[in-house]
Structures are given as structure tokens and as C-alpha cells.
């Protein structure tokens, strides 16, 4: 993974674990949306990481988990 760099992604979250969990959750939603629309785009994880980096997705840490 070259873009977005990991150090820049970590400025948007509190830990690597949170980044992995949030990006996986978003990637699953992207795949579900693609199946319903029958569109093929970039890889889901790459798209999710780009969305987190650009600020389209805001990650809120809670005591229970990620919302």
C-alpha cells in the first residue's frame, strides 16, 4: 500500500487496530453496495482507506466499540 501512507492514516484514528476494524467494516459495506449496483470499481479496502484519509468517514471511539 503506497497511498495513503500509514502514518497519515493514523492521524485520523487512535490506533492501528481501530484503523483495521473501521476500514474492514467500510470495505464490507462497499462490497454490498457494489453487488446491488453491479458496478466494479477499485478494490474495496483501498477505497475504504482513501475515504478515511480524505475525511469522508469519521471514526468515533466509544467505550464499547466503533460506531
N, C-alpha and C positions, 0 to 999 in steps of 0.2 A: 504494500500500500504506500503510494508516494503522496497522493493528495487526498484529503487534507492530512497534514503531518500530525502525528500523535500528540506532540507537545501542545499544539494549538487546540486540538480536540479536548485535551484535559483541562483547558481553561474554562470550558463550558460545564464541566461536571466536577464532582468532588473526589472521584476515584476511578481507576480503570474498570473495576467491577461494575460500577454504575454505567459507565460508557458501554461496556459489552452488553449489559442487560437491556439498556434503552435502545441501542442500535438493533439488537436481535428482535425486540418487540416491534419496532417500527418496520423492520425488514419483513416480518411476517405479515403485517398489515399491507405493505406494498405488494407482496405476492398475492394476497387475497384480492386486492383491487385489480391487479393485472388479469387474474383468472376471470373475473366478471366482465372486464372490458376487452379481453382478448388482445391486449396490446403488449408488445415486448419492448422493453427499454433496457437500460443499463442493469447491472446486477443489483439486486435488492439491498444488500449490505452496503455497497458503495453509495447508493442513493440515500440510504438512511444516514450514513456518516456525513455526507455532504449537507443534508438537511440540518443535522445537529450543528455542524460547523457554521453554516450560514445564519443560524438562529431561528429557523422556521419552526424548530421543535424546541420547546423549553422543558428542561428536566427539573422537576421538583422533588427534592429529597424529603421523605417523611420518616417518621419513626417506624412505620410498618413496612414501607417499601416504596417503589417508584409508582407514581401515578401518571 
